[in-house]
Amino acid sequence: MTLEKIKKAIAAGKLRCPSCHSTILKFEKYLDTADTVWDGAGDTQIEFSGCKVTLVCANGFCDWRQRTEYWENFVQE
Ligand SMILES: [Zn+2]
């Protein structure tokens, strides 16, 4: 789900590269984080805390890339 959001944000050109201020063109998924939380009563609660991605600027002159799970920080409306 979160991945869909990242895809859409990138497709819509909403993510900005902090280095060259161009639109971030690509991302690579490197991990889905699913934190398993034990509540001690035998039930398992799965909490999806988001997914980690490598944001890749991919504009020709810029080699900026960053691994983050806080990709929303790069969104500019
Ligand atoms: Zn860039």
N, CA, C, O and the ligand as a Tripos MOL2 file, in Angstrom:
@<TRIPOS>MOLECULE
protein
  309   307    78     0     0
PROTEIN
NO_CHARGES

@<TRIPOS>ATOM
      1 N           0.8360   -1.2110    0.0000 N.3       1 MET1
      2 CA          0.0000    0.0000    0.0000 C.3       1 MET1
      3 C           0.8660    1.2550    0.0000 C.2       1 MET1
      4 O           0.6750    2.1870   -0.7820 O.2       1 MET1
      5 N           1.8190    1.2270    0.9120 N.am      2 THR2
      6 CA          2.7210    2.3660    0.9790 C.3       2 THR2
      7 C           3.5100    2.4850   -0.3220 C.2       2 THR2
      8 O           3.7910    3.5800   -0.8090 O.2       2 THR2
      9 N           3.8560    1.3260   -0.8630 N.am      3 LEU3
     10 CA          4.6050    1.3050   -2.0990 C.3       3 LEU3
     11 C           3.8100    1.9540   -3.2220 C.2       3 LEU3
     12 O           4.3570    2.6810   -4.0510 O.2       3 LEU3
     13 N           2.5130    1.6780   -3.2340 N.am      4 GLU4
     14 CA          1.6470    2.3150   -4.2220 C.3       4 GLU4
     15 C           1.7050    3.8360   -4.0990 C.2       4 GLU4
     16 O           1.7280    4.5610   -5.0930 O.2       4 GLU4
     17 N           1.7270    4.2890   -2.8590 N.am      5 LYS5
     18 CA          1.7760    5.7360   -2.6270 C.3       5 LYS5
     19 C           3.0700    6.3400   -3.1650 C.2       5 LYS5
     20 O           3.0720    7.4200   -3.7570 O.2       5 LYS5
     21 N           4.1680    5.6190   -2.9460 N.am      6 ILE6
     22 CA          5.4450    6.1040   -3.4580 C.3       6 ILE6
     23 C           5.4170    6.1500   -4.9800 C.2       6 ILE6
     24 O           5.8380    7.1290   -5.5950 O.2       6 ILE6
     25 N           4.9140    5.0770   -5.5740 N.am      7 LYS7
     26 CA          4.8170    5.0100   -7.0290 C.3       7 LYS7
     27 C           4.0370    6.1810   -7.5780 C.2       7 LYS7
     28 O           4.4490    6.8370   -8.5340 O.2       7 LYS7
     29 N           2.8930    6.4300   -6.9500 N.am      8 LYS8
     30 CA          2.0320    7.5120   -7.4310 C.3       8 LYS8
     31 C           2.7070    8.8570   -7.2600 C.2       8 LYS8
     32 O           2.6360    9.7120   -8.1430 O.2       8 LYS8
     33 N           3.3580    9.0450   -6.1290 N.am      9 ALA9
     34 CA          4.0190   10.3250   -5.8590 C.3       9 ALA9
     35 C           5.1320   10.5680   -6.8740 C.2       9 ALA9
     36 O           5.3280   11.6890   -7.3420 O.2       9 ALA9
     37 N           5.8560    9.5010   -7.2050 N.am     10 ILE10
     38 CA          6.9310    9.6580   -8.1890 C.3      10 ILE10
     39 C           6.3550    9.8860   -9.5810 C.2      10 ILE10
     40 O           6.8420   10.7270  -10.3360 O.2      10 ILE10
     41 N           5.3190    9.1320   -9.9070 N.am     11 ALA11
     42 CA          4.6790    9.3080  -11.2130 C.3      11 ALA11
     43 C           4.1210   10.7200  -11.3650 C.2      11 ALA11
     44 O           4.1070   11.2820  -12.4600 O.2      11 ALA11
     45 N           3.6680   11.2770  -10.2620 N.am     12 ALA12
     46 CA          3.1030   12.6250  -10.2920 C.3      12 ALA12
     47 C           4.1840   13.7010  -10.1730 C.2      12 ALA12
     48 O           3.8940   14.8970  -10.1960 O.2      12 ALA12
     49 N           5.4310   13.2530  -10.0450 N.am     13 GLY13
     50 CA          6.5390   14.2050   -9.9680 C.3      13 GLY13
     51 C           6.5520   15.0180   -8.6950 C.2      13 GLY13
     52 O           6.9370   16.1870   -8.7020 O.2      13 GLY13
     53 N           6.1330   14.4030   -7.5980 N.am     14 LYS14
     54 CA          6.0140   15.1590   -6.3430 C.3      14 LYS14
     55 C           7.2400   15.0740   -5.4530 C.2      14 LYS14
     56 O           7.3620   15.8060   -4.4710 O.2      14 LYS14
     57 N           8.1490   14.1700   -5.8080 N.am     15 LEU15
     58 CA          9.3350   14.0380   -4.9640 C.3      15 LEU15
     59 C          10.4890   14.8510   -5.5530 C.2      15 LEU15
     60 O          10.7950   14.7700   -6.7420 O.2      15 LEU15
     61 N          11.1040   15.6220   -4.6900 N.am     16 ARG16
     62 CA         12.1820   16.5040   -5.1310 C.3      16 ARG16
     63 C          13.5280   16.0260   -4.6440 C.2      16 ARG16
     64 O          13.6770   15.6360   -3.4860 O.2      16 ARG16
     65 N          14.4910   16.0530   -5.5110 N.am     17 CYS17
     66 CA         15.8590   15.7450   -5.1330 C.3      17 CYS17
     67 C          16.4400   16.9360   -4.3680 C.2      17 CYS17
     68 O          16.4210   18.0610   -4.8670 O.2      17 CYS17
     69 N          16.9540   16.6960   -3.1640 N.am     18 PRO18
     70 CA         17.4990   17.8050   -2.3750 C.3      18 PRO18
     71 C          18.8320   18.3010   -2.9250 C.2      18 PRO18
     72 O          19.3090   19.3640   -2.5300 O.2      18 PRO18
     73 N          19.4200   17.5550   -3.8130 N.am     19 SER19
     74 CA         20.7180   17.9310   -4.3550 C.3      19 SER19
     75 C          20.5730   18.8660   -5.5580 C.2      19 SER19
     76 O          21.1730   19.9400   -5.5860 O.2      19 SER19
     77 N          19.7790   18.4600   -6.5480 N.am     20 CYS20
     78 CA         19.6820   19.2660   -7.7750 C.3      20 CYS20
     79 C          18.3080   19.9110   -7.9230 C.2      20 CYS20
     80 O          18.0720   20.6720   -8.8610 O.2      20 CYS20
     81 N          17.4050   19.6050   -6.9960 N.am     21 HIS21
     82 CA         16.0610   20.1930   -6.9740 C.3      21 HIS21
     83 C          15.2170   19.8270   -8.1850 C.2      21 HIS21
     84 O          14.2210   20.4820   -8.4910 O.2      21 HIS21
     85 N          15.6360   18.7680   -8.8680 N.am     22 SER22
     86 CA         14.7980   18.2430   -9.9380 C.3      22 SER22
     87 C          13.8650   17.1870   -9.3670 C.2      22 SER22
     88 O          13.9380   16.8290   -8.1910 O.2      22 SER22
     89 N          13.0030   16.7100  -10.2170 N.am     23 THR23
     90 CA         12.0680   15.6860   -9.7890 C.3      23 THR23
     91 C          12.7760   14.3360   -9.6790 C.2      23 THR23
     92 O          13.4980   13.9270  -10.5890 O.2      23 THR23
     93 N          12.5670   13.6680   -8.5840 N.am     24 ILE24
     94 CA         13.1260   12.3230   -8.4260 C.3      24 ILE24
     95 C          12.3800   11.3740   -9.3550 C.2      24 ILE24
     96 O          11.1510   11.3060   -9.3450 O.2      24 ILE24
     97 N          13.1440   10.6480  -10.1530 N.am     25 LEU25
     98 CA         12.5260    9.8680  -11.2150 C.3      25 LEU25
     99 C          12.3380    8.3910  -10.8840 C.2      25 LEU25
    100 O          11.4960    7.7140  -11.4740 O.2      25 LEU25
    101 N          13.1180    7.9070   -9.9480 N.am     26 LYS26
    102 CA         13.0590    6.4680   -9.7110 C.3      26 LYS26
    103 C          13.1550    6.1420   -8.2280 C.2      26 LYS26
    104 O          13.6050    6.9490   -7.4160 O.2      26 LYS26
    105 N          12.7220    4.9490   -7.9100 N.am     27 PHE27
    106 CA         13.0020    4.4350   -6.5800 C.3      27 PHE27
    107 C          13.2110    2.9360   -6.6920 C.2      27 PHE27
    108 O          12.7270    2.2880   -7.6200 O.2      27 PHE27
    109 N          13.9340    2.4090   -5.7380 N.am     28 GLU28
    110 CA         14.1140    0.9710   -5.6560 C.3      28 GLU28
    111 C          13.6590    0.5270   -4.2900 C.2      28 GLU28
    112 O          14.0200    1.1150   -3.2700 O.2      28 GLU28
    113 N          12.8690   -0.5090   -4.2870 N.am     29 LYS29
    114 CA         12.4180   -1.0350   -3.0140 C.3      29 LYS29
    115 C          13.5300   -1.8720   -2.4200 C.2      29 LYS29
    116 O          14.1030   -2.7020   -3.1260 O.2      29 LYS29
    117 N          13.8570   -1.6940   -1.1690 N.am     30 TYR30
    118 CA         14.8240   -2.6260   -0.6080 C.3      30 TYR30
    119 C          14.3260   -3.3650    0.6070 C.2      30 TYR30
    120 O          14.9700   -4.3110    1.0620 O.2      30 TYR30
    121 N          13.2180   -2.9630    1.1320 N.am     31 LEU31
    122 CA         12.6960   -3.7100    2.2700 C.3      31 LEU31
    123 C          11.2530   -3.3210    2.5760 C.2      31 LEU31
    124 O          10.8950   -2.1430    2.5910 O.2      31 LEU31
    125 N          10.4570   -4.3180    2.8110 N.am     32 ASP32
    126 CA          9.1500   -4.0610    3.3950 C.3      32 ASP32
    127 C           9.2860   -4.2830    4.8810 C.2      32 ASP32
    128 O           9.7240   -5.3510    5.3100 O.2      32 ASP32
    129 N           8.9290   -3.3250    5.6520 N.am     33 THR33
    130 CA          9.0430   -3.5480    7.0790 C.3      33 THR33
    131 C           7.6920   -3.9080    7.6460 C.2      33 THR33
    132 O           6.7340   -3.1380    7.5760 O.2      33 THR33
    133 N           7.6420   -5.0600    8.1920 N.am     34 ALA34
    134 CA          6.4360   -5.4810    8.8950 C.3      34 ALA34
    135 C           6.8620   -5.8230   10.3060 C.2      34 ALA34
    136 O           7.4260   -6.8870   10.5610 O.2      34 ALA34
    137 N           6.5920   -4.9330   11.1940 N.am     35 ASP35
    138 CA          7.0020   -5.1580   12.5690 C.3      35 ASP35
    139 C           5.9680   -6.0160   13.2750 C.2      35 ASP35
    140 O           4.7770   -5.7060   13.2970 O.2      35 ASP35
    141 N           6.4440   -7.0650   13.8300 N.am     36 THR36
    142 CA          5.5490   -7.9440   14.5600 C.3      36 THR36
    143 C           5.5540   -7.5530   16.0340 C.2      36 THR36
    144 O           6.6010   -7.5300   16.6820 O.2      36 THR36
    145 N           4.4040   -7.2580   16.5330 N.am     37 VAL37
    146 CA          4.3030   -6.8130   17.9160 C.3      37 VAL37
    147 C           3.5660   -7.8780   18.7290 C.2      37 VAL37
    148 O           2.4180   -8.2250   18.4530 O.2      37 VAL37
    149 N           4.2580   -8.3710   19.7180 N.am     38 TRP38
    150 CA          3.6250   -9.3590   20.5910 C.3      38 TRP38
    151 C           2.9740   -8.6310   21.7510 C.2      38 TRP38
    152 O           3.6030   -7.8030   22.4100 O.2      38 TRP38
    153 N           1.7400   -8.9360   21.9910 N.am     39 ASP39
    154 CA          1.0750   -8.2260   23.0850 C.3      39 ASP39
    155 C           1.0930   -9.0370   24.3760 C.2      39 ASP39
    156 O           0.5520   -8.6160   25.3990 O.2      39 ASP39
    157 N           1.7220  -10.2020   24.3110 N.am     40 GLY40
    158 CA          1.8840  -10.9750   25.5310 C.3      40 GLY40
    159 C           0.7280  -11.9010   25.8330 C.2      40 GLY40
    160 O           0.8190  -12.7250   26.7430 O.2      40 GLY40
    161 N          -0.3570  -11.7840   25.0870 N.am     41 ALA41
    162 CA         -1.5220  -12.6180   25.3580 C.3      41 ALA41
    163 C          -1.6670  -13.7180   24.3070 C.2      41 ALA41
    164 O          -2.7040  -14.3760   24.2160 O.2      41 ALA41
    165 N          -0.6190  -13.9030   23.5250 N.am     42 GLY42
    166 CA         -0.6630  -14.9660   22.5330 C.3      42 GLY42
    167 C          -1.1500  -14.5060   21.1730 C.2      42 GLY42
    168 O          -1.1260  -15.2700   20.2080 O.2      42 GLY42
    169 N          -1.5820  -13.2890   21.0950 N.am     43 ASP43
    170 CA         -2.0040  -12.7600   19.8030 C.3      43 ASP43
    171 C          -0.8580  -12.0010   19.1660 C.2      43 ASP43
    172 O          -0.0440  -11.3620   19.8320 O.2      43 ASP43
    173 N          -0.8320  -12.0950   17.8860 N.am     44 THR44
    174 CA          0.1950  -11.3740   17.1590 C.3      44 THR44
    175 C          -0.4470  -10.2210   16.4040 C.2      44 THR44
    176 O          -1.4160  -10.3870   15.6630 O.2      44 THR44
    177 N           0.1050   -9.1020   16.6110 N.am     45 GLN45
    178 CA         -0.4170   -7.9500   15.8990 C.3      45 GLN45
    179 C           0.6350   -7.4920   14.8980 C.2      45 GLN45
    180 O           1.7600   -7.1490   15.2610 O.2      45 GLN45
    181 N           0.2540   -7.4980   13.6790 N.am     46 ILE46
    182 CA          1.1980   -7.0630   12.6530 C.3      46 ILE46
    183 C           0.9850   -5.5800   12.3940 C.2      46 ILE46
    184 O          -0.1230   -5.1060   12.1440 O.2      46 ILE46
    185 N           2.0720   -4.8990   12.4660 N.am     47 GLU47
    186 CA          1.9710   -3.4610   12.2600 C.3      47 GLU47
    187 C           2.8910   -3.0780   11.1100 C.2      47 GLU47
    188 O           4.1070   -3.2500   11.1880 O.2      47 GLU47
    189 N           2.3120   -2.5740   10.0750 N.am     48 PHE48
    190 CA          3.1410   -2.1780    8.9450 C.3      48 PHE48
    191 C           3.6340   -0.7620    9.1610 C.2      48 PHE48
    192 O           2.8590    0.1950    9.1760 O.2      48 PHE48
    193 N           4.8950   -0.6590    9.3210 N.am     49 SER49
    194 CA          5.4330    0.6580    9.6320 C.3      49 SER49
    195 C           5.9550    1.3700    8.3930 C.2      49 SER49
    196 O           6.6140    2.4060    8.4900 O.2      49 SER49
    197 N           5.6610    0.8200    7.2580 N.am     50 GLY50
    198 CA          6.0890    1.4830    6.0360 C.3      50 GLY50
    199 C           7.1010    0.6570    5.3090 C.2      50 GLY50
    200 O           7.4980   -0.4030    5.7930 O.2      50 GLY50
    201 N           7.5220    1.1040    4.1770 N.am     51 CYS51
    202 CA          8.5710    0.3610    3.5040 C.3      51 CYS51
    203 C           9.7370    1.2610    3.1830 C.2      51 CYS51
    204 O           9.5910    2.4520    2.9070 O.2      51 CYS51
    205 N          10.8850    0.6520    3.2290 N.am     52 LYS52
    206 CA         12.1030    1.3990    2.9800 C.3      52 LYS52
    207 C          12.4090    1.3610    1.4920 C.2      52 LYS52
    208 O          12.2840    0.3210    0.8450 O.2      52 LYS52
    209 N          12.7940    2.4610    0.9830 N.am     53 VAL53
    210 CA         13.1200    2.5190   -0.4330 C.3      53 VAL53
    211 C          14.4330    3.2730   -0.6130 C.2      53 VAL53
    212 O          14.8750    4.0280    0.2540 O.2      53 VAL53
    213 N          15.0190    3.0410   -1.7420 N.am     54 THR54
    214 CA         16.1250    3.8780   -2.1580 C.3      54 THR54
    215 C          15.5800    4.8450   -3.2050 C.2      54 THR54
    216 O          15.1800    4.4350   -4.2950 O.2      54 THR54
    217 N          15.5690    6.0970   -2.8720 N.am     55 LEU55
    218 CA         15.1350    7.0970   -3.8350 C.3      55 LEU55
    219 C          16.3130    7.4080   -4.7440 C.2      55 LEU55
    220 O          17.4340    7.6120   -4.2780 O.2      55 LEU55
    221 N          16.0540    7.4410   -6.0350 N.am     56 VAL56
    222 CA         17.1140    7.6920   -7.0020 C.3      56 VAL56
    223 C          16.7060    8.8700   -7.8650 C.2      56 VAL56
    224 O          15.6780    8.8470   -8.5420 O.2      56 VAL56
    225 N          17.5300    9.8910   -7.8240 N.am     57 CYS57
    226 CA         17.2170   11.0790   -8.5980 C.3      57 CYS57
    227 C          17.1080   10.7390  -10.0870 C.2      57 CYS57
    228 O          16.1020   11.0370  -10.7310 O.2      57 CYS57
    229 N          18.1650   10.1080  -10.6220 N.am     58 ALA58
    230 CA         18.1690    9.6070  -12.0020 C.3      58 ALA58
    231 C          18.1220   10.6900  -13.0650 C.2      58 ALA58
    232 O          17.9620   10.3810  -14.2460 O.2      58 ALA58
    233 N          18.2560   11.9300  -12.6860 N.am     59 ASN59
    234 CA         18.4580   12.9570  -13.6950 C.3      59 ASN59
    235 C          19.9210   12.8750  -14.1340 C.2      59 ASN59
    236 O          20.8190   12.6970  -13.3110 O.2      59 ASN59
    237 N          20.1410   13.0060  -15.4130 N.am     60 GLY60
    238 CA         21.4340   12.7030  -16.0200 C.3      60 GLY60
    239 C          22.6520   13.2160  -15.2880 C.2      60 GLY60
    240 O          23.6490   12.5040  -15.1700 O.2      60 GLY60
    241 N          22.5920   14.4270  -14.8010 N.am     61 PHE61
    242 CA         23.7590   15.0810  -14.2250 C.3      61 PHE61
    243 C          23.8840   14.8290  -12.7300 C.2      61 PHE61
    244 O          24.8340   15.2990  -12.1040 O.2      61 PHE61
    245 N          22.9640   14.1140  -12.1650 N.am     62 CYS62
    246 CA         22.8900   14.0090  -10.7130 C.3      62 CYS62
    247 C          22.8920   12.5520  -10.2900 C.2      62 CYS62
    248 O          22.1230   11.7450  -10.8130 O.2      62 CYS62
    249 N          23.7540   12.2170   -9.3450 N.am     63 ASP63
    250 CA         23.7990   10.8240   -8.9130 C.3      63 ASP63
    251 C          23.2830   10.6540   -7.4830 C.2      63 ASP63
    252 O          23.6290    9.7000   -6.7880 O.2      63 ASP63
    253 N          22.4570   11.5910   -7.0720 N.am     64 TRP64
    254 CA         21.9070   11.5180   -5.7170 C.3      64 TRP64
    255 C          21.0250   10.2920   -5.5550 C.2      64 TRP64
    256 O          20.1920    9.9880   -6.4090 O.2      64 TRP64
    257 N          21.2160    9.6110   -4.4730 N.am     65 ARG65
    258 CA         20.3070    8.5370   -4.1030 C.3      65 ARG65
    259 C          20.3250    8.4210   -2.5900 C.2      65 ARG65
    260 O          21.3390    8.6850   -1.9440 O.2      65 ARG65
    261 N          19.2160    8.0330   -2.0460 N.am     66 GLN66
    262 CA         19.1580    7.9340   -0.5990 C.3      66 GLN66
    263 C          18.2020    6.8540   -0.1640 C.2      66 GLN66
    264 O          17.0950    6.7230   -0.6850 O.2      66 GLN66
    265 N          18.6490    6.0950    0.7880 N.am     67 ARG67
    266 CA         17.8260    5.0870    1.4040 C.3      67 ARG67
    267 C          17.0120    5.7270    2.5080 C.2      67 ARG67
    268 O          17.5590    6.4260    3.3610 O.2      67 ARG67
    269 N          15.7400    5.5020    2.5000 N.am     68 THR68
    270 CA         14.9300    6.1470    3.5220 C.3      68 THR68
    271 C          13.6280    5.3990    3.7440 C.2      68 THR68
    272 O          13.1050    4.7560    2.8350 O.2      68 THR68
    273 N          13.1240    5.4880    4.9340 N.am     69 GLU69
    274 CA         11.7430    5.0660    5.1120 C.3      69 GLU69
    275 C          10.8620    6.2880    5.3260 C.2      69 GLU69
    276 O           9.6520    6.1800    5.5240 O.2      69 GLU69
    277 N          11.4820    7.4230    5.2820 N.am     70 TYR70
    278 CA         10.7190    8.6560    5.4590 C.3      70 TYR70
    279 C          10.6910    9.4170    4.1460 C.2      70 TYR70
    280 O          10.9790   10.6120    4.0840 O.2      70 TYR70
    281 N          10.3340    8.6860    3.1010 N.am     71 TRP71
    282 CA         10.3630    9.2830    1.7590 C.3      71 TRP71
    283 C           9.3930   10.4570    1.6490 C.2      71 TRP71
    284 O           9.5460   11.3240    0.7890 O.2      71 TRP71
    285 N           8.3750   10.4730    2.5470 N.am     72 GLU72
    286 CA          7.4100   11.5730    2.4760 C.3      72 GLU72
    287 C           8.0770   12.9260    2.7450 C.2      72 GLU72
    288 O           7.5540   13.9770    2.3750 O.2      72 GLU72
    289 N           9.2380   12.8740    3.3960 N.am     73 ASN73
    290 CA          9.9700   14.1250    3.6300 C.3      73 ASN73
    291 C          10.3930   14.8110    2.3410 C.2      73 ASN73
    292 O          10.6730   16.0090    2.3200 O.2      73 ASN73
    293 N          10.4330   14.0280    1.2630 N.am     74 PHE74
    294 CA         10.9010   14.5930    0.0000 C.3      74 PHE74
    295 C           9.7480   15.0380   -0.9000 C.2      74 PHE74
    296 O           9.9630   15.5410   -2.0030 O.2      74 PHE74
    297 N           8.5390   14.8460   -0.4180 N.am     75 VAL75
    298 CA          7.3820   15.2300   -1.2050 C.3      75 VAL75
    299 C           7.1920   16.7390   -1.1640 C.2      75 VAL75
    300 O           7.1910   17.3620   -0.1030 O.2      75 VAL75
    301 N           7.0380   17.2860   -2.3190 N.am     76 GLN76
    302 CA          6.6790   18.6960   -2.3910 C.3      76 GLN76
    303 C           5.4190   18.8270   -3.2280 C.2      76 GLN76
    304 O           5.3910   18.4620   -4.4030 O.2      76 GLN76
    305 N           4.4050   19.3420   -2.6150 N.am     77 GLU77
    306 CA          3.1360   19.4930   -3.3440 C.3      77 GLU77
    307 C           3.2170   20.6490   -4.3070 C.2      77 GLU77
    308 O           2.2480   20.9350   -5.0110 O.2      77 GLU77
    309 ZN         19.1880   15.2170   -8.2990 Zn       78 ZN78
@<TRIPOS>BOND
     1     1     2 1
     2     2     3 1
     3     3     4 2
     4     3     5 am
     5     5     6 1
     6     6     7 1
     7     7     8 2
     8     7     9 am
     9     9    10 1
    10    10    11 1
    11    11    12 2
    12    11    13 am
    13    13    14 1
    14    14    15 1
    15    15    16 2
    16    15    17 am
    17    17    18 1
    18    18    19 1
    19    19    20 2
    20    19    21 am
    21    21    22 1
    22    22    23 1
    23    23    24 2
    24    23    25 am
    25    25    26 1
    26    26    27 1
    27    27    28 2
    28    27    29 am
    29    29    30 1
    30    30    31 1
    31    31    32 2
    32    31    33 am
    33    33    34 1
    34    34    35 1
    35    35    36 2
    36    35    37 am
    37    37    38 1
    38    38    39 1
    39    39    40 2
    40    39    41 am
    41    41    42 1
    42    42    43 1
    43    43    44 2
    44    43    45 am
    45    45    46 1
    46    46    47 1
    47    47    48 2
    48    47    49 am
    49    49    50 1
    50    50    51 1
    51    51    52 2
    52    51    53 am
    53    53    54 1
    54    54    55 1
    55    55    56 2
    56    55    57 am
    57    57    58 1
    58    58    59 1
    59    59    60 2
    60    59    61 am
    61    61    62 1
    62    62    63 1
    63    63    64 2
    64    63    65 am
    65    65    66 1
    66    66    67 1
    67    67    68 2
    68    67    69 am
    69    69    70 1
    70    70    71 1
    71    71    72 2
    72    71    73 am
    73    73    74 1
    74    74    75 1
    75    75    76 2
    76    75    77 am
    77    77    78 1
    78    78    79 1
    79    79    80 2
    80    79    81 am
    81    81    82 1
    82    82    83 1
    83    83    84 2
    84    83    85 am
    85    85    86 1
    86    86    87 1
    87    87    88 2
    88    87    89 am
    89    89    90 1
    90    90    91 1
    91    91    92 2
    92    91    93 am
    93    93    94 1
    94    94    95 1
    95    95    96 2
    96    95    97 am
    97    97    98 1
    98    98    99 1
    99    99   100 2
   100    99   101 am
   101   101   102 1
   102   102   103 1
   103   103   104 2
   104   103   105 am
   105   105   106 1
   106   106   107 1
   107   107   108 2
   108   107   109 am
   109   109   110 1
   110   110   111 1
   111   111   112 2
   112   111   113 am
   113   113   114 1
   114   114   115 1
   115   115   116 2
   116   115   117 am
   117   117   118 1
   118   118   119 1
   119   119   120 2
   120   119   121 am
   121   121   122 1
   122   122   123 1
   123   123   124 2
   124   123   125 am
   125   125   126 1
   126   126   127 1
   127   127   128 2
   128   127   129 am
   129   129   130 1
   130   130   131 1
   131   131   132 2
   132   131   133 am
   133   133   134 1
   134   134   135 1
   135   135   136 2
   136   135   137 am
   137   137   138 1
   138   138   139 1
   139   139   140 2
   140   139   141 am
   141   141   142 1
   142   142   143 1
   143   143   144 2
   144   143   145 am
   145   145   146 1
   146   146   147 1
   147   147   148 2
   148   147   149 am
   149   149   150 1
   150   150   151 1
   151   151   152 2
   152   151   153 am
   153   153   154 1
   154   154   155 1
   155   155   156 2
   156   155   157 am
   157   157   158 1
   158   158   159 1
   159   159   160 2
   160   159   161 am
   161   161   162 1
   162   162   163 1
   163   163   164 2
   164   163   165 am
   165   165   166 1
   166   166   167 1
   167   167   168 2
   168   167   169 am
   169   169   170 1
   170   170   171 1
   171   171   172 2
   172   171   173 am
   173   173   174 1
   174   174   175 1
   175   175   176 2
   176   175   177 am
   177   177   178 1
   178   178   179 1
   179   179   180 2
   180   179   181 am
   181   181   182 1
   182   182   183 1
   183   183   184 2
   184   183   185 am
   185   185   186 1
   186   186   187 1
   187   187   188 2
   188   187   189 am
   189   189   190 1
   190   190   191 1
   191   191   192 2
   192   191   193 am
   193   193   194 1
   194   194   195 1
   195   195   196 2
   196   195   197 am
   197   197   198 1
   198   198   199 1
   199   199   200 2
   200   199   201 am
   201   201   202 1
   202   202   203 1
   203   203   204 2
   204   203   205 am
   205   205   206 1
   206   206   207 1
   207   207   208 2
   208   207   209 am
   209   209   210 1
   210   210   211 1
   211   211   212 2
   212   211   213 am
   213   213   214 1
   214   214   215 1
   215   215   216 2
   216   215   217 am
   217   217   218 1
   218   218   219 1
   219   219   220 2
   220   219   221 am
   221   221   222 1
   222   222   223 1
   223   223   224 2
   224   223   225 am
   225   225   226 1
   226   226   227 1
   227   227   228 2
   228   227   229 am
   229   229   230 1
   230   230   231 1
   231   231   232 2
   232   231   233 am
   233   233   234 1
   234   234   235 1
   235   235   236 2
   236   235   237 am
   237   237   238 1
   238   238   239 1
   239   239   240 2
   240   239   241 am
   241   241   242 1
   242   242   243 1
   243   243   244 2
   244   243   245 am
   245   245   246 1
   246   246   247 1
   247   247   248 2
   248   247   249 am
   249   249   250 1
   250   250   251 1
   251   251   252 2
   252   251   253 am
   253   253   254 1
   254   254   255 1
   255   255   256 2
   256   255   257 am
   257   257   258 1
   258   258   259 1
   259   259   260 2
   260   259   261 am
   261   261   262 1
   262   262   263 1
   263   263   264 2
   264   263   265 am
   265   265   266 1
   266   266   267 1
   267   267   268 2
   268   267   269 am
   269   269   270 1
   270   270   271 1
   271   271   272 2
   272   271   273 am
   273   273   274 1
   274   274   275 1
   275   275   276 2
   276   275   277 am
   277   277   278 1
   278   278   279 1
   279   279   280 2
   280   279   281 am
   281   281   282 1
   282   282   283 1
   283   283   284 2
   284   283   285 am
   285   285   286 1
   286   286   287 1
   287   287   288 2
   288   287   289 am
   289   289   290 1
   290   290   291 1
   291   291   292 2
   292   291   293 am
   293   293   294 1
   294   294   295 1
   295   295   296 2
   296   295   297 am
   297   297   298 1
   298   298   299 1
   299   299   300 2
   300   299   301 am
   301   301   302 1
   302   302   303 1
   303   303   304 2
   304   303   305 am
   305   305   306 1
   306   306   307 1
   307   307   308 2
@<TRIPOS>SUBSTRUCTURE
     1 MET1         2 RESIDUE 1 A MET
     2 THR2         6 RESIDUE 1 A THR
     3 LEU3        10 RESIDUE 1 A LEU
     4 GLU4        14 RESIDUE 1 A GLU
     5 LYS5        18 RESIDUE 1 A LYS
     6 ILE6        22 RESIDUE 1 A ILE
     7 LYS7        26 RESIDUE 1 A LYS
     8 LYS8        30 RESIDUE 1 A LYS
     9 ALA9        34 RESIDUE 1 A ALA
    10 ILE10       38 RESIDUE 1 A ILE
    11 ALA11       42 RESIDUE 1 A ALA
    12 ALA12       46 RESIDUE 1 A ALA
    13 GLY13       50 RESIDUE 1 A GLY
    14 LYS14       54 RESIDUE 1 A LYS
    15 LEU15       58 RESIDUE 1 A LEU
    16 ARG16       62 RESIDUE 1 A ARG
    17 CYS17       66 RESIDUE 1 A CYS
    18 PRO18       70 RESIDUE 1 A PRO
    19 SER19       74 RESIDUE 1 A SER
    20 CYS20       78 RESIDUE 1 A CYS
    21 HIS21       82 RESIDUE 1 A HIS
    22 SER22       86 RESIDUE 1 A SER
    23 THR23       90 RESIDUE 1 A THR
    24 ILE24       94 RESIDUE 1 A ILE
    25 LEU25       98 RESIDUE 1 A LEU
    26 LYS26      102 RESIDUE 1 A LYS
    27 PHE27      106 RESIDUE 1 A PHE
    28 GLU28      110 RESIDUE 1 A GLU
    29 LYS29      114 RESIDUE 1 A LYS
    30 TYR30      118 RESIDUE 1 A TYR
    31 LEU31      122 RESIDUE 1 A LEU
    32 ASP32      126 RESIDUE 1 A ASP
    33 THR33      130 RESIDUE 1 A THR
    34 ALA34      134 RESIDUE 1 A ALA
    35 ASP35      138 RESIDUE 1 A ASP
    36 THR36      142 RESIDUE 1 A THR
    37 VAL37      146 RESIDUE 1 A VAL
    38 TRP38      150 RESIDUE 1 A TRP
    39 ASP39      154 RESIDUE 1 A ASP
    40 GLY40      158 RESIDUE 1 A GLY
    41 ALA41      162 RESIDUE 1 A ALA
    42 GLY42      166 RESIDUE 1 A GLY
    43 ASP43      170 RESIDUE 1 A ASP
    44 THR44      174 RESIDUE 1 A THR
    45 GLN45      178 RESIDUE 1 A GLN
    46 ILE46      182 RESIDUE 1 A ILE
    47 GLU47      186 RESIDUE 1 A GLU
    48 PHE48      190 RESIDUE 1 A PHE
    49 SER49      194 RESIDUE 1 A SER
    50 GLY50      198 RESIDUE 1 A GLY
    51 CYS51      202 RESIDUE 1 A CYS
    52 LYS52      206 RESIDUE 1 A LYS
    53 VAL53      210 RESIDUE 1 A VAL
    54 THR54      214 RESIDUE 1 A THR
    55 LEU55      218 RESIDUE 1 A LEU
    56 VAL56      222 RESIDUE 1 A VAL
    57 CYS57      226 RESIDUE 1 A CYS
    58 ALA58      230 RESIDUE 1 A ALA
    59 ASN59      234 RESIDUE 1 A ASN
    60 GLY60      238 RESIDUE 1 A GLY
    61 PHE61      242 RESIDUE 1 A PHE
    62 CYS62      246 RESIDUE 1 A CYS
    63 ASP63      250 RESIDUE 1 A ASP
    64 TRP64      254 RESIDUE 1 A TRP
    65 ARG65      258 RESIDUE 1 A ARG
    66 GLN66      262 RESIDUE 1 A GLN
    67 ARG67      266 RESIDUE 1 A ARG
    68 THR68      270 RESIDUE 1 A THR
    69 GLU69      274 RESIDUE 1 A GLU
    70 TYR70      278 RESIDUE 1 A TYR
    71 TRP71      282 RESIDUE 1 A TRP
    72 GLU72      286 RESIDUE 1 A GLU
    73 ASN73      290 RESIDUE 1 A ASN
    74 PHE74      294 RESIDUE 1 A PHE
    75 VAL75      298 RESIDUE 1 A VAL
    76 GLN76      302 RESIDUE 1 A GLN
    77 GLU77      306 RESIDUE 1 A GLU
    78 ZN78       309 GROUP 0 **** ****
